[in-house]
Amino acid sequence: MYVTHDRALTAPAHDAAATVAELRDRAEITDALHRFGLGQDLKDKELFASAFAADAELDFRPAASKWGAEPPLMSGRDTIVTTILAMFTGRVDTTHQITNTRITVDGDTARLTALVEAQHLLIADPATHALLKNPYDVDLVRDGDRWVIRRLRIDNSWYTGEPTVIFG
């Protein structure tokens, strides 16, 4: 499920071109997750959408089950973007911090794991919040010279606050 290799790079140390190509891929892979987080935080539809493949899936069910919610699996970039931004825009401020990224690349597909801390505050009542610490399991595909998320599974390690108020 998670990337647990004992090193970051797989390109041979003596092959500079392969190393540079792998480092570029890793930067673009990480950037896809950063576009996901910042796109939500800024409520920037284009930036948020740029993180996803057209046939993407977002599975928030493992995280939501920790507080008894049962959201649907979201399928398709347009559905994901419309659903999440409609749920938050004008109602919830978010900040996402992404750490502990681990990546494995296999040709035109990649796998990323990360730990994401997501703070959600009600705009009308900032004292009402939910702070989530979520492990992410992400499958990505190459899209030209960048990478996009094909499947994102979000689990939850712990939370504070009131996620039922934030997420419904």
DSSP file with accessible surface (Angstrom, degrees, kcal/mol):
  #  RESIDUE AA STRUCTURE BP1 BP2  ACC     N-H-->O    O-->H-N    N-H-->O    O-->H-N    TCO  KAPPA ALPHA  PHI   PSI    X-CA   Y-CA   Z-CA
    1    1 A M              0   0  107      0, 0.0     2,-0.3     0, 0.0     0, 0.0   0.000 360.0 360.0 360.0 -51.9    0.0    0.0    0.0
    2    2 A Y        -     0   0   83    135,-0.1     2,-0.6   111,-0.1   135,-0.1  -0.731 360.0-104.2-103.8 155.8    2.7    2.6    1.0
    3    3 A V        +     0   0   11     -2,-0.3   110,-0.1    99,-0.2    -1,-0.0  -0.657  46.9 161.7 -78.5 118.1    6.0    3.2   -0.6
    4    4 A T        +     0   0  122     -2,-0.6    -1,-0.1    98,-0.0    -2,-0.0   0.035  13.1 146.8-130.2  26.2    8.6    1.7    1.7
    5    5 A H        -     0   0  101      1,-0.1    98,-0.0     2,-0.1    -2,-0.0  -0.237  54.9-121.9 -61.0 157.9   11.8    1.3   -0.4
    6    6 A D  S    S+     0   0  132      2,-0.0     2,-0.3     0, 0.0    -1,-0.1   0.294  89.8  31.3 -89.1  10.4   15.1    1.7    1.4
    7    7 A R        -     0   0  155      1,-0.1    -2,-0.1     0, 0.0     3,-0.0  -0.982  69.3-130.7-157.4 163.5   16.3    4.5   -0.8
    8    8 A A  S    S+     0   0   59     -2,-0.3     2,-0.3     1,-0.1    -1,-0.1   0.940  85.5  51.3 -83.4 -53.6   14.9    7.4   -2.9
    9    9 A L        -     0   0   58      1,-0.1     4,-0.1     2,-0.1    -1,-0.1  -0.662  46.6-177.7 -95.6 145.1   16.6    7.0   -6.3
   10   10 A T        +     0   0   99     -2,-0.3    -1,-0.1     2,-0.1     3,-0.1   0.570  54.8 104.2-110.2 -15.2   16.7    3.9   -8.4
   11   11 A A  S    S-     0   0   18      7,-0.1    -2,-0.1     1,-0.1     2,-0.0  -0.401  86.5 -97.9 -65.6 141.2   18.8    5.4  -11.3
   12   12 A P    >   -     0   0   61      0, 0.0     3,-1.9     0, 0.0     7,-0.2  -0.355  27.2-127.0 -60.5 137.9   22.4    4.2  -11.2
   13   13 A A  T 3  S+     0   0  102      1,-0.3    -2,-0.1    -4,-0.1     6,-0.1   0.812 108.7  55.2 -58.4 -29.8   24.7    6.7   -9.6
   14   14 A H  T 3  S+     0   0  168      1,-0.2     2,-0.9     2,-0.0    -1,-0.3   0.555  90.6  81.0 -82.7  -4.8   27.0    6.7  -12.6
   15   15 A D    <>  +     0   0   66     -3,-1.9     4,-2.3     1,-0.2     5,-0.2  -0.755  55.2 177.1-106.0  88.0   24.2    7.5  -15.0
   16   16 A A  H  > S+     0   0   72     -2,-0.9     4,-2.7     1,-0.2     5,-0.2   0.886  78.2  52.1 -59.9 -41.3   23.8   11.3  -14.8
   17   17 A A  H  > S+     0   0   74      1,-0.2     4,-2.4     2,-0.2    -1,-0.2   0.926 111.6  46.2 -64.6 -43.2   21.1   11.5  -17.5
   18   18 A A  H  > S+     0   0   32      2,-0.2     4,-2.5     1,-0.2    -1,-0.2   0.895 112.6  51.3 -66.3 -37.6   19.0    8.8  -15.9
   19   19 A T  H  X S+     0   0   29     -4,-2.3     4,-2.7    -7,-0.2    -2,-0.2   0.937 110.6  47.5 -64.7 -45.4   19.4   10.5  -12.5
   20   20 A V  H  X S+     0   0   96     -4,-2.7     4,-2.5     1,-0.2    -2,-0.2   0.926 112.2  50.3 -62.7 -42.6   18.4   13.9  -13.7
   21   21 A A  H  X S+     0   0   53     -4,-2.4     4,-2.4    -5,-0.2    -1,-0.2   0.918 112.0  47.6 -61.9 -42.5   15.3   12.4  -15.5
   22   22 A E  H  X S+     0   0   17     -4,-2.5     4,-2.7     2,-0.2    -2,-0.2   0.918 110.9  50.8 -67.0 -40.3   14.3   10.6  -12.3
   23   23 A L  H  X S+     0   0   88     -4,-2.7     4,-2.3     2,-0.2    -2,-0.2   0.905 110.0  50.7 -63.2 -39.4   14.7   13.7  -10.2
   24   24 A R  H  X S+     0   0  123     -4,-2.5     4,-2.5     2,-0.2     5,-0.2   0.939 110.8  48.9 -62.0 -46.6   12.6   15.7  -12.7
   25   25 A D  H  X S+     0   0   21     -4,-2.4     4,-2.8     1,-0.2    -2,-0.2   0.936 110.6  50.5 -58.0 -45.6    9.9   13.0  -12.5
   26   26 A R  H  X S+     0   0   28     -4,-2.7     4,-2.4     1,-0.2    -1,-0.2   0.895 110.3  49.5 -62.7 -39.5   10.0   13.0   -8.7
   27   27 A A  H  X S+     0   0   59     -4,-2.3     4,-2.3     1,-0.2    -1,-0.2   0.924 113.6  45.8 -64.2 -43.9    9.6   16.8   -8.6
   28   28 A E  H  X S+     0   0   46     -4,-2.5     4,-1.6     2,-0.2   119,-0.4   0.868 111.7  52.3 -68.0 -36.0    6.6   16.7  -11.0
   29   29 A I  H  X S+     0   0    0     -4,-2.8     4,-1.1    -5,-0.2     3,-0.3   0.946 111.8  45.3 -64.2 -47.3    5.0   13.8   -9.0
   30   30 A T  H  X S+     0   0   26     -4,-2.4     4,-2.1     1,-0.2     3,-0.3   0.903 108.3  58.9 -62.4 -37.8    5.3   15.8   -5.8
   31   31 A D  H  X S+     0   0   63     -4,-2.3     4,-2.9     1,-0.2    -1,-0.2   0.852  96.7  61.1 -62.0 -34.1    4.0   18.9   -7.6
   32   32 A A  H  X S+     0   0    0     -4,-1.6     4,-1.8    -3,-0.3    -1,-0.2   0.931 107.6  44.4 -59.1 -42.4    0.8   17.0   -8.5
   33   33 A L  H  X S+     0   0    1     -4,-1.1     4,-2.3    -3,-0.3    -1,-0.2   0.886 111.8  52.8 -71.2 -34.2    0.0   16.6   -4.8
   34   34 A H  H  X S+     0   0   83     -4,-2.1     4,-3.0     2,-0.2     5,-0.4   0.893 107.3  51.7 -66.0 -38.0    1.0   20.2   -4.1
   35   35 A R  H  X S+     0   0   18     -4,-2.9     4,-2.1     1,-0.2     5,-0.2   0.892 108.6  53.1 -63.4 -38.3   -1.4   21.4   -6.8
   36   36 A F  H  X S+     0   0    4     -4,-1.8     4,-1.4    -5,-0.2    -2,-0.2   0.954 115.4  38.8 -58.3 -51.9   -4.1   19.3   -5.1
   37   37 A G  H  X S+     0   0    2     -4,-2.3     4,-2.4     2,-0.2    -2,-0.2   0.961 120.6  41.6 -68.4 -51.2   -3.5   20.9   -1.7
   38   38 A L  H  X S+     0   0   85     -4,-3.0     4,-2.8     1,-0.2     6,-0.3   0.873 109.2  59.8 -68.8 -34.3   -2.9   24.5   -2.9
   39   39 A G  H  X>S+     0   0    0     -4,-2.1     5,-2.1    -5,-0.4     4,-0.6   0.912 110.7  42.4 -58.1 -41.2   -5.8   24.3   -5.4
   40   40 A Q  H ><5S+     0   0    8     -4,-1.4     3,-0.7    -5,-0.2    -2,-0.2   0.933 113.2  52.1 -67.3 -46.7   -8.2   23.6   -2.5
   41   41 A D  H 3<5S+     0   0   34     -4,-2.4    53,-0.3     1,-0.3    -2,-0.2   0.877 118.8  35.7 -61.4 -37.6   -6.6   26.2   -0.2
   42   42 A L  H 3<5S-     0   0  105     -4,-2.8    -1,-0.3    -5,-0.2    -2,-0.2   0.503 103.8-127.5 -89.9  -6.6   -6.9   28.9   -2.8
   43   43 A K  T <<5 +     0   0   47     -3,-0.7     2,-0.9    -4,-0.6    -3,-0.2   0.884  52.7 161.0  56.1  40.7  -10.2   27.6   -4.2
   44   44 A D     >< -     0   0   65     -5,-2.1     4,-2.9    -6,-0.3     5,-0.3  -0.815  26.7-166.4 -97.4 101.4   -8.5   27.8   -7.6
   45   45 A K  H  > S+     0   0  134     -2,-0.9     4,-2.8     1,-0.2     5,-0.2   0.881  85.0  47.5 -58.8 -43.9  -10.5   25.5   -9.9
   46   46 A E  H  > S+     0   0  168      2,-0.2     4,-1.9     1,-0.2    -1,-0.2   0.923 114.8  45.1 -66.5 -44.7   -7.8   25.4  -12.7
   47   47 A L  H  4 S+     0   0   45      2,-0.2     4,-0.5     1,-0.2    -8,-0.2   0.939 115.5  47.7 -63.7 -45.2   -5.0   24.7  -10.3
   48   48 A F  H >< S+     0   0    0     -4,-2.9     3,-1.5    -9,-0.3     4,-0.3   0.947 112.4  48.8 -61.3 -47.5   -7.0   22.0   -8.4
   49   49 A A  H >< S+     0   0   22     -4,-2.8     3,-1.9     1,-0.3    -1,-0.2   0.841  99.5  67.7 -62.7 -31.7   -8.1   20.4  -11.6
   50   50 A S  T 3< S+     0   0   24     -4,-1.9    -1,-0.3     1,-0.3    -2,-0.2   0.672  90.3  65.1 -66.1 -12.7   -4.6   20.3  -13.0
   51   51 A A  T <  S+     0   0    0     -3,-1.5    98,-3.5    -4,-0.5     2,-0.3   0.691  96.8  69.5 -78.6 -17.1   -3.7   17.8  -10.3
   52   52 A F  E <  S-a  149   0A   0     -3,-1.9    98,-0.2    -4,-0.3     2,-0.1  -0.789  73.3-128.6-115.6 146.7   -6.0   15.1  -11.7
   53   53 A A  E >   -     0   0A   8     96,-2.8     3,-1.8    -2,-0.3    24,-0.3  -0.460  41.0-108.2 -73.1 156.3   -6.3   12.8  -14.7
   54   54 A A  E 3  S+     0   0A  64      1,-0.3    23,-1.9    22,-0.1    24,-0.3   0.866 121.5  44.0 -57.3 -34.9   -9.7   13.0  -16.4
   55   55 A D  E 3  S+     0   0A  91     21,-0.2    -1,-0.3    22,-0.1    95,-0.1   0.079  88.3 147.7 -99.5  25.9  -10.5    9.5  -15.1
   56   56 A A  E <   -     0   0A   0     -3,-1.8    20,-3.9    19,-0.1     2,-0.4  -0.134  34.3-151.7 -62.6 154.8   -9.3   10.1  -11.5
   57   57 A E  E     -aB 151  75A  79     93,-1.8    95,-2.3    18,-0.2     2,-0.5  -0.991   5.0-164.8-125.5 137.8  -10.7    8.6   -8.4
   58   58 A L  E     -aB 152  74A   3     16,-2.7    16,-2.5    -2,-0.4     2,-0.7  -0.991   4.0-168.5-122.3 119.8  -10.7   10.2   -5.0
   59   59 A D  E     +a  153   0A  23     93,-3.4    95,-2.7    -2,-0.5     4,-0.2  -0.889  21.8 158.2-114.1 100.5  -11.5    7.9   -2.1
   60   60 A F     >  +     0   0   28     -2,-0.7     4,-2.5    12,-0.4     5,-0.2   0.387  50.3 100.5 -96.6  -0.1  -12.0    9.8    1.2
   61   61 A R  H  > S+     0   0  109      1,-0.2     4,-2.2     2,-0.2     5,-0.2   0.877  75.0  55.0 -59.4 -41.4  -14.0    6.9    2.7
   62   62 A P  H  4 S+     0   0   19      0, 0.0     4,-0.5     0, 0.0    94,-0.2   0.926 114.1  41.4 -60.4 -41.2  -11.2    5.5    4.8
   63   63 A A  H >4 S+     0   0    0     91,-1.6     3,-1.6    -3,-0.2     4,-0.3   0.955 115.1  49.7 -67.5 -49.8  -10.7    8.9    6.6
   64   64 A A  H ><>S+     0   0    2     -4,-2.5     5,-2.2     1,-0.3     3,-1.6   0.806  98.2  67.8 -62.8 -29.3  -14.4    9.7    6.9
   65   65 A S  G ><5S+     0   0   71     -4,-2.2     3,-1.2     1,-0.3    -1,-0.3   0.780  85.7  71.9 -63.3 -21.8  -15.1    6.3    8.4
   66   66 A K  G < 5S+     0   0   99     -3,-1.6    -1,-0.3    -4,-0.5    -2,-0.2   0.762 108.7  32.4 -65.7 -25.0  -13.1    7.4   11.5
   67   67 A W  G < 5S-     0   0   25     -3,-1.6    -1,-0.3    -4,-0.3    -2,-0.2   0.131 124.6 -97.6-117.5  19.0  -15.9    9.8   12.5
   68   68 A G  T < 5S+     0   0   63     -3,-1.2    -3,-0.2     1,-0.3     2,-0.2   0.554  76.7 137.3  86.2   7.8  -18.8    7.7   11.1
   69   69 A A      < -     0   0   27     -5,-2.2    -1,-0.3    -6,-0.1    -2,-0.1  -0.537  38.3-159.5 -87.2 156.1  -19.3    9.4    7.8
   70   70 A E        +     0   0  188     -2,-0.2    -9,-0.1    -5,-0.0    -1,-0.0  -0.572  18.3 175.0-133.8  70.8  -19.9    7.5    4.6
   71   71 A P        -     0   0   35      0, 0.0     2,-0.1     0, 0.0   -10,-0.1  -0.357  33.9-105.7 -73.6 159.0  -19.1    9.7    1.6
   72   72 A P        -     0   0   98      0, 0.0   -12,-0.4     0, 0.0     2,-0.3  -0.416  35.1 -97.4 -78.2 159.3  -19.2    8.2   -1.9
   73   73 A L        -     0   0   54    -14,-0.1     2,-0.5    -2,-0.1   -14,-0.2  -0.620  42.1-135.0 -67.3 129.9  -16.2    7.4   -4.0
   74   74 A M  E     -B   58   0A  22    -16,-2.5   -16,-2.7    -2,-0.3     2,-0.4  -0.843  24.2-171.5 -95.1 128.1  -15.6   10.4   -6.3
   75   75 A S  E     +B   57   0A  59     -2,-0.5   -18,-0.2   -18,-0.2     4,-0.2  -0.972  45.4  29.2-124.5 132.9  -14.9    9.4   -9.9
   76   76 A G  S  > S-     0   0   19    -20,-3.9     4,-2.5    -2,-0.4   -21,-0.2   0.373  77.3-104.8  95.3 132.7  -13.8   11.8  -12.7
   77   77 A R  H  > S+     0   0   70    -23,-1.9     4,-2.8   -24,-0.3     5,-0.3   0.911 119.2  50.8 -53.2 -47.8  -11.8   15.0  -12.5
   78   78 A D  H  > S+     0   0  118    -24,-0.3     4,-2.6     1,-0.2     5,-0.3   0.914 111.6  47.3 -62.9 -40.6  -14.8   17.2  -13.1
   79   79 A T  H  > S+     0   0   71     -4,-0.2     4,-2.7     2,-0.2     5,-0.3   0.926 113.5  48.1 -64.9 -45.3  -16.8   15.5  -10.3
   80   80 A I  H  X S+     0   0    0     -4,-2.5     4,-2.4     2,-0.2     5,-0.3   0.958 115.8  43.3 -59.9 -51.2  -13.9   15.7   -7.8
   81   81 A V  H  X S+     0   0    4     -4,-2.8     4,-2.3    -5,-0.2     5,-0.4   0.946 117.3  45.0 -63.2 -48.7  -13.2   19.4   -8.5
   82   82 A T  H  X S+     0   0   80     -4,-2.6     4,-2.1    -5,-0.3     5,-0.2   0.933 115.3  47.5 -62.7 -44.8  -16.9   20.4   -8.5
   83   83 A T  H  X S+     0   0   62     -4,-2.7     4,-1.8    -5,-0.3    -2,-0.2   0.944 116.3  40.9 -64.3 -50.4  -17.8   18.4   -5.4
   84   84 A I  H  X S+     0   0    9     -4,-2.4     4,-1.6    -5,-0.3     5,-0.2   0.943 117.6  45.6 -68.8 -46.4  -14.9   19.5   -3.2
   85   85 A L  H  X S+     0   0   16     -4,-2.3     4,-3.0    -5,-0.3    -1,-0.2   0.898 112.6  51.5 -66.9 -35.6  -14.9   23.2   -4.2
   86   86 A A  H  < S+     0   0   78     -4,-2.1    -1,-0.2    -5,-0.4    -2,-0.2   0.883 109.4  51.4 -65.3 -35.5  -18.7   23.5   -3.9
   87   87 A M  H  < S+     0   0   57     -4,-1.8    -1,-0.2    -5,-0.2    -2,-0.2   0.839 124.5  25.6 -69.9 -31.4  -18.4   22.0   -0.4
   88   88 A F  H >X S+     0   0    4     -4,-1.6     4,-3.2    -5,-0.1     3,-2.5   0.811  87.7 106.7-105.2 -35.4  -15.7   24.5    0.8
   89   89 A T  T 3< S-     0   0   77     -4,-3.0     4,-0.1     1,-0.3   -46,-0.0  -0.243 101.3  -2.6 -58.7 125.7  -16.0   27.7   -1.3
   90   90 A G  T 34 S+     0   0   67      2,-0.2    -1,-0.3     1,-0.1     3,-0.1   0.372 136.3  57.3  77.7  -4.3  -17.4   30.5    0.8
   91   91 A R  T <4 S+     0   0   93     -3,-2.5    32,-2.7     1,-0.3    33,-0.4   0.688 103.4  33.0-124.4 -37.6  -17.9   28.1    3.8
   92   92 A V  E  <  -C  122   0A   0     -4,-3.2     2,-0.4    30,-0.3    -1,-0.3  -0.989  57.6-151.8-134.3 129.4  -14.6   26.5    4.8
   93   93 A D  E     -C  121   0A  88     28,-2.9    28,-2.7    -2,-0.4     2,-0.3  -0.834  24.0-168.6 -93.0 139.0  -11.0   27.8    4.8
   94   94 A T  E     -C  120   0A   7     -2,-0.4     2,-0.4   -53,-0.3    26,-0.2  -0.923  17.9-171.0-127.3 152.4   -8.4   25.0    4.4
   95   95 A T  E     -C  119   0A  76     24,-1.8    24,-2.6    -2,-0.3     2,-0.4  -0.980  10.6-163.4-137.6 132.6   -4.7   24.7    4.7
   96   96 A H  E     -C  118   0A  23     -2,-0.4     2,-0.5    22,-0.2    22,-0.2  -0.966   4.5-169.6-117.2 132.4   -2.8   21.6    3.6
   97   97 A Q  E     -C  117   0A 122     20,-2.5    20,-2.6    -2,-0.4     2,-0.5  -0.992  10.8-157.9-121.7 125.8    0.8   20.8    4.6
   98   98 A I  E     +C  116   0A  33     -2,-0.5     2,-0.3    18,-0.2    18,-0.2  -0.896  22.8 152.2-112.4 126.1    2.4   17.9    2.8
   99   99 A T  E     +C  115   0A  63     16,-2.9    16,-2.8    -2,-0.5    -2,-0.0  -0.840  44.8  40.9-139.4 176.3    5.3   16.0    4.3
  100  100 A N  E     -     0   0A 115     -2,-0.3     2,-0.2    14,-0.2    -1,-0.1   0.806  68.3-177.1  54.1  38.3    7.1   12.6    4.3
  101  101 A T  E     -     0   0A  53     13,-0.1     2,-0.4    -3,-0.1    13,-0.2  -0.461   8.2-176.2 -70.8 136.9    6.7   12.0    0.6
  102  102 A R  E     -C  113   0A  82     11,-2.3    11,-2.4    -2,-0.2     2,-0.4  -0.995   7.1-170.7-131.3 136.4    7.9    8.7   -0.7
  103  103 A I  E     -C  112   0A  10     -2,-0.4     2,-0.4     9,-0.2     9,-0.2  -0.978  17.6-173.7-135.5 141.6    7.8    7.9   -4.5
  104  104 A T  E     -C  111   0A  40      7,-2.4     7,-2.7    -2,-0.4     2,-0.4  -0.998  15.0-157.4-130.8 135.4    8.4    5.0   -6.8
  105  105 A V  E     +C  110   0A  32     -2,-0.4     2,-0.3     5,-0.2     5,-0.2  -0.932  14.1 178.1-115.4 134.6    8.4    5.4  -10.6
  106  106 A D  E >   -C  109   0A 128      3,-3.1     3,-1.5    -2,-0.4     2,-0.4  -0.774  62.2 -72.6-135.0  86.0    7.7    2.7  -13.1
  107  107 A G  T 3  S-     0   0   47     -2,-0.3    -1,-0.1     1,-0.3     0, 0.0  -0.466 117.5  -5.5  67.6-115.9    7.8    4.1  -16.6
  108  108 A D  T 3  S+     0   0  104     -2,-0.4    34,-2.2    -3,-0.1     2,-0.3   0.219 127.9  69.0 -99.6  14.3    4.7    6.2  -17.1
  109  109 A T  E <   -CD 106 141A  69     -3,-1.5    -3,-3.1    32,-0.2     2,-0.3  -0.923  59.0-179.3-127.3 155.7    3.1    5.3  -13.8
  110  110 A A  E     -CD 105 140A   8     30,-2.0    30,-2.7    -2,-0.3     2,-0.4  -0.978  18.3-143.3-149.0 161.4    4.2    6.2  -10.2
  111  111 A R  E     -CD 104 139A  73     -7,-2.7    -7,-2.4    -2,-0.3     2,-0.4  -0.986  18.3-175.0-128.6 137.0    3.1    5.7   -6.7
  112  112 A L  E     -CD 103 138A   1     26,-2.7    26,-3.0    -2,-0.4     2,-0.4  -0.994   8.4-169.8-133.0 138.0    3.4    8.3   -3.9
  113  113 A T  E     +CD 102 137A  10    -11,-2.4   -11,-2.3    -2,-0.4     2,-0.3  -0.955  18.7 162.3-120.5 148.3    2.8    8.1   -0.2
  114  114 A A  E     - D   0 136A   8     22,-1.6    22,-3.1    -2,-0.4     2,-0.5  -0.981  38.0-122.8-155.7 162.3    2.7   11.2    1.9
  115  115 A L  E     -CD  99 135A  41    -16,-2.8   -16,-2.9    -2,-0.3     2,-0.5  -0.973  32.6-169.4-111.6 123.2    1.5   12.5    5.3
  116  116 A V  E     -CD  98 134A   1     18,-2.9    18,-3.2    -2,-0.5     2,-0.6  -0.967  13.8-159.1-121.9 125.6   -0.9   15.5    4.9
  117  117 A E  E     -CD  97 133A  52    -20,-2.6   -20,-2.5    -2,-0.5     2,-0.5  -0.922  16.4-171.3-100.4 123.3   -2.1   17.7    7.7
  118  118 A A  E     -CD  96 132A   1     14,-2.5    14,-2.7    -2,-0.6     2,-0.5  -0.972   8.2-163.8-123.3 118.9   -5.3   19.5    6.7
  119  119 A Q  E     -CD  95 131A  51    -24,-2.6   -24,-1.8    -2,-0.5     2,-0.4  -0.864   7.0-171.2-101.2 132.4   -6.8   22.2    8.8
  120  120 A H  E     -CD  94 130A   6     10,-2.1    10,-2.1    -2,-0.5     2,-0.4  -0.993   3.9-177.9-127.3 123.9  -10.4   23.2    8.0
  121  121 A L  E     -CD  93 129A  57    -28,-2.7   -28,-2.9    -2,-0.4     2,-0.3  -0.979  29.8-121.4-123.2 134.1  -12.1   26.2    9.6
  122  122 A L  E     -C   92   0A  26      6,-2.4     3,-0.3     3,-0.6   -30,-0.3  -0.562  19.3-144.3 -68.5 129.6  -15.7   27.4    9.2
  123  123 A I  S    S+     0   0   73    -32,-2.7    -1,-0.2    -2,-0.3   -31,-0.1   0.921  99.6  48.2 -63.1 -41.5  -15.5   30.9    7.7
  124  124 A A  S    S+     0   0  105    -33,-0.4    -1,-0.2     1,-0.3   -32,-0.1   0.731 130.3  20.1 -72.7 -21.5  -18.6   32.0    9.7
  125  125 A D    >   -     0   0   75     -3,-0.3     3,-2.7     3,-0.2    -3,-0.6  -0.618  65.9-176.1-149.6  80.6  -17.2   30.5   13.0
  126  126 A P  T 3  S+     0   0   83      0, 0.0    -3,-0.1     0, 0.0    -2,-0.1   0.682  81.2  70.7 -59.5 -16.2  -13.4   30.0   12.9
  127  127 A A  T 3  S+     0   0   79     -6,-0.1     2,-0.7     2,-0.0    -6,-0.0   0.735  84.9  79.0 -70.4 -19.3  -13.5   28.4   16.3
  128  128 A T  S <  S+     0   0   16     -3,-2.7    -6,-2.4    -6,-0.2     2,-0.3  -0.814  70.4 140.8 -90.4 117.2  -15.3   25.5   14.6
  129  129 A H  E     -D  121   0A  56     -2,-0.7    33,-3.4    -8,-0.2     2,-0.3  -0.918  44.3-144.9-147.7 168.7  -12.6   23.5   13.0
  130  130 A A  E     -DE 120 161A   0    -10,-2.1   -10,-2.1    -2,-0.3     2,-0.5  -0.953  11.3-165.0-141.9 124.6  -11.3   20.0   12.1
  131  131 A L  E     -DE 119 160A  30     29,-2.3    29,-2.0    -2,-0.3     2,-0.4  -0.965  15.5-170.2-109.3 120.7   -7.5   19.3   12.0
  132  132 A L  E     -DE 118 159A   1    -14,-2.7   -14,-2.5    -2,-0.5     2,-0.6  -0.921  20.5-158.4-117.3 137.9   -6.8   16.0   10.2
  133  133 A K  E     -DE 117 158A  40     25,-2.4    24,-3.2    -2,-0.4    25,-1.1  -0.959  29.8-179.3-112.0 110.1   -3.5   14.0   10.0
  134  134 A N  E     -D  116   0A   3    -18,-3.2   -18,-2.9    -2,-0.6     2,-0.4  -0.944  28.5-144.0-122.6 124.0   -4.0   11.9    6.9
  135  135 A P  E     -D  115   0A  22      0, 0.0    20,-2.5     0, 0.0     2,-0.4  -0.675  26.3-152.1 -75.4 133.1   -1.8    9.3    5.2
  136  136 A Y  E     -DF 114 154A   5    -22,-3.1   -22,-1.6    -2,-0.4     2,-0.5  -0.916  13.3-165.6-109.8 138.6   -2.2    9.5    1.4
  137  137 A D  E     -DF 113 153A   4     16,-2.4    16,-2.7    -2,-0.4     2,-0.4  -0.989  21.5-176.5-121.5 116.1   -1.8    6.7   -1.0
  138  138 A V  E     -DF 112 152A   1    -26,-3.0   -26,-2.7    -2,-0.5     2,-0.4  -0.962  22.2-163.1-128.0 130.1   -1.6    8.0   -4.6
  139  139 A D  E     -DF 111 151A  48     12,-2.7    11,-2.9    -2,-0.4    12,-2.0  -0.933  22.8-174.1-104.7 133.7   -1.3    6.5   -8.0
  140  140 A L  E     -DF 110 149A   4    -30,-2.7   -30,-2.0    -2,-0.4     2,-0.3  -0.872  14.0-154.9-127.3 159.8   -0.1    8.8  -10.8
  141  141 A V  E     -DF 109 148A  19      7,-2.3     7,-2.4    -2,-0.3     2,-0.2  -0.960  30.3-103.3-132.0 151.5    0.3    8.8  -14.5
  142  142 A R  E     - F   0 147A  79    -34,-2.2     2,-0.4    -2,-0.3     5,-0.2  -0.510  30.1-172.9 -72.6 136.3    2.5   10.8  -16.8
  143  143 A D  E >   - F   0 146A  73      3,-3.4     3,-1.5    -2,-0.2     2,-0.4  -0.805  62.3 -63.9-131.2  85.5    0.7   13.5  -18.7
  144  144 A G  T 3  S-     0   0   64     -2,-0.4    -1,-0.1     1,-0.2     0, 0.0  -0.535 117.7 -15.7  69.5-121.9    3.2   15.0  -21.2
  145  145 A D  T 3  S+     0   0  112     -2,-0.4     2,-0.3    -3,-0.1    -1,-0.2   0.266 133.1  58.4-100.0  12.6    6.0   16.5  -19.1
  146  146 A R  E <  S- F   0 143A  72     -3,-1.5    -3,-3.4  -118,-0.0     2,-0.3  -0.791  77.2-122.0-127.7 176.7    4.0   16.6  -15.9
  147  147 A W  E     - F   0 142A   0   -119,-0.4     2,-0.3    -2,-0.3    -5,-0.2  -0.909  21.0-165.8-121.1 149.2    2.3   14.0  -13.7
  148  148 A V  E     - F   0 141A   3     -7,-2.4    -7,-2.3    -2,-0.3     2,-0.4  -0.945  28.4-101.6-133.6 156.9   -1.4   13.8  -12.6
  149  149 A I  E     +aF  52 140A   0    -98,-3.5   -96,-2.8    -2,-0.3    -9,-0.3  -0.625  32.1 173.3 -80.6 126.4   -3.2   11.8  -10.0
  150  150 A R  E    S+     0   0A 102    -11,-2.9   -93,-1.8    -2,-0.4     2,-0.4   0.772  75.3  12.2 -96.4 -39.2   -5.2    8.8  -11.2
  151  151 A R  E     -aF  57 139A  53    -12,-2.0   -12,-2.7   -95,-0.2     2,-0.4  -0.990  62.5-174.5-143.7 130.5   -6.2    7.5   -7.8
  152  152 A L  E     -aF  58 138A   0    -95,-2.3   -93,-3.4    -2,-0.4     2,-0.5  -0.987   2.3-172.5-128.6 120.3   -6.0    9.1   -4.4
  153  153 A R  E     -aF  59 137A  55    -16,-2.7   -16,-2.4    -2,-0.4     2,-0.5  -0.967   8.1-162.7-113.9 123.1   -6.9    7.2   -1.2
  154  154 A I  E     + F   0 136A   4    -95,-2.7   -91,-1.6    -2,-0.5   -90,-0.2  -0.932  10.6 176.9-112.9 120.3   -7.0    9.3    2.0
  155  155 A D        -     0   0   33    -20,-2.5     2,-0.4    -2,-0.5   -92,-0.2  -0.529  22.7-127.4-106.3 179.0   -6.9    7.6    5.4
  156  156 A N        -     0   0    5    -94,-0.2   -22,-0.2   -22,-0.2     3,-0.1  -0.992  21.2-178.9-136.1 128.1   -6.8    9.3    8.8
  157  157 A S  S    S-     0   0   75    -24,-3.2     2,-0.3    -2,-0.4   -23,-0.2   0.834  75.6 -25.8 -87.5 -41.8   -4.4    8.7   11.7
  158  158 A W  E     -E  133   0A 109    -25,-1.1   -25,-2.4     2,-0.0    -1,-0.4  -0.975  57.7-164.5-162.8 164.0   -6.0   11.2   14.0
  159  159 A Y  E     -E  132   0A  88     -2,-0.3     2,-0.3   -27,-0.2   -27,-0.2  -0.982   5.1-158.7-150.4 157.3   -8.2   14.3   14.1
  160  160 A T  E     +E  131   0A  65    -29,-2.0   -29,-2.3    -2,-0.3     2,-0.2  -0.933  59.0  25.0-129.1 159.4   -9.2   17.0   16.5
  161  161 A G  E    S-E  130   0A  36     -2,-0.3   -31,-0.3   -31,-0.2   -33,-0.1  -0.615 104.2 -41.3  92.0-150.3  -12.3   19.3   16.3
  162  162 A E    >>  +     0   0   94    -33,-3.4     4,-1.6    -2,-0.2     3,-1.0  -0.695  48.8 168.0-126.2  76.9  -15.5   18.6   14.5
  163  163 A P  H 3> S+     0   0    4      0, 0.0     4,-3.3     0, 0.0     5,-0.4   0.827  78.3  64.1 -62.0 -27.1  -15.2   16.9   11.1
  164  164 A T  H 3> S+     0   0   80      1,-0.2     4,-1.2     2,-0.2   -34,-0.1   0.859 104.5  46.7 -66.3 -30.9  -18.9   16.2   11.0
  165  165 A V  H <4 S+     0   0   55     -3,-1.0    -1,-0.2     2,-0.2   -35,-0.1   0.899 117.2  43.4 -73.6 -39.0  -19.6   20.0   10.9
  166  166 A I  H  < S+     0   0    0     -4,-1.6    -2,-0.2     1,-0.2    -1,-0.1   0.937 127.4  27.5 -71.6 -48.4  -17.0   20.6    8.3
  167  167 A F  H  <        0   0   39     -4,-3.3    -3,-0.2     1,-0.2    -1,-0.2   0.547 360.0 360.0 -96.5  -9.6  -17.8   17.7    6.0
  168  168 A G     <        0   0   80     -4,-1.2    -1,-0.2    -5,-0.4    -2,-0.1  -0.172 360.0 360.0  85.2 360.0  -21.5   17.2    6.7
